[in-house]
Each structure stands twice: as C-alpha cells, then as structure tokens.
Amino acid sequence: MEHKNFESALKALEEIVAKLEGGTLPLEEALGLFEEGIKLSSFCNEKLTEAERKVEILLKDQSGRLVPAEFRSEN
C-alpha cells in the first residue's frame, strides 16, 4: 500500500469496497482486501485530519482564537 496522496488512496479504497460488495471473493482474498481497506481508511483519515488542522490555523485570529469564516467556492 504505497499511496502518496489522498486521492489515490481514496480511489483504491473505493475499488476495494466495490470488490467486497460483489460478494464473490474467496474468504482469504476478502480478508486481505478488508485489511488493506482498513489501512487505506486510516491513511485517508490522517490526511483529512492534517487538512483540518491547516484550515484551523488559517482561520485563527492574532490572539489564537478560531474565527468563523464563510466558505466561498471559486466555482
């Protein structure tokens, strides 16, 4: 499981979920995929937590308090 970014890990996780939902895998293969899926899920969660911390830092005022800010999409 060598994923360098959130997007590739999420795509791999989605593929694993699709295979497991198919219900036709042998037990050993399904367990192996499930284990890999758990690792990918942890990796994605870690990346999301990092992103959340960065956003919080960007939203802090000079005294360190979080300041609510409206999200504006550039679309």
C-alpha positions as CSV (number, residue, x, y, z in Angstrom):
1,M,0.0,0.0,0.0
2,E,2.1,2.8,-1.3
3,H,-0.2,5.8,-1.7
4,K,1.4,9.2,-1.8
5,N,-1.8,11.2,-1.8
6,F,-5.3,11.2,-0.5
7,E,-6.9,10.9,-4.0
8,S,-5.1,7.8,-5.0
9,A,-5.7,6.2,-1.6
10,L,-9.4,7.0,-1.8
11,K,-9.7,5.6,-5.3
12,A,-8.0,2.4,-4.2
13,L,-10.4,2.2,-1.2
14,E,-13.4,2.7,-3.4
15,E,-12.2,-0.2,-5.7
16,I,-11.8,-2.5,-2.6
17,V,-15.3,-1.6,-1.4
18,A,-16.7,-2.4,-4.8
19,K,-14.9,-5.8,-4.9
20,L,-16.1,-6.7,-1.4
21,E,-19.7,-5.7,-2.1
22,G,-19.6,-8.0,-5.1
23,G,-19.7,-10.9,-2.6
24,T,-17.9,-13.4,-4.9
25,L,-14.4,-13.3,-3.4
26,P,-12.9,-16.3,-1.6
27,L,-12.7,-15.7,2.2
28,E,-8.9,-15.3,2.3
29,E,-8.9,-12.7,-0.5
30,A,-11.8,-10.8,1.0
31,L,-10.0,-10.7,4.4
32,G,-6.8,-9.4,2.7
33,L,-8.7,-6.7,0.9
34,F,-10.6,-5.8,4.1
35,E,-7.2,-5.4,5.9
36,E,-5.9,-3.2,3.1
37,G,-9.1,-1.2,3.2
38,I,-8.7,-0.5,6.9
39,K,-5.1,0.7,6.3
40,L,-6.3,3.0,3.4
41,S,-9.1,4.3,5.5
42,S,-6.7,5.2,8.3
43,F,-4.4,6.9,5.8
44,C,-7.3,8.9,4.4
45,N,-8.5,9.9,7.8
46,E,-5.0,11.0,8.8
47,K,-4.8,13.2,5.6
48,L,-8.2,14.7,6.4
49,T,-7.2,15.5,9.9
50,E,-4.0,17.2,8.7
51,A,-6.0,19.3,6.3
52,E,-8.5,20.2,9.0
53,R,-5.6,21.4,11.3
54,K,-4.2,23.5,8.5
55,V,-7.6,25.2,7.9
56,E,-7.9,25.9,11.6
57,I,-4.5,27.6,11.6
58,L,-5.5,29.7,8.7
59,L,-8.7,30.8,10.5
60,K,-7.2,31.8,13.8
61,D,-7.0,35.5,14.6
62,Q,-4.0,37.2,16.1
63,S,-4.8,36.0,19.6
64,G,-5.1,32.4,18.5
65,R,-8.9,32.2,18.7
66,L,-10.7,30.5,15.8
67,V,-12.7,33.0,13.8
68,P,-15.7,31.7,11.9
69,A,-15.3,32.4,8.2
70,E,-17.7,31.8,5.3
71,F,-16.6,29.2,2.8
72,R,-16.6,30.6,-0.7
73,S,-16.2,28.3,-3.6
74,E,-14.4,29.7,-6.6
75,N,-16.7,27.9,-9.0
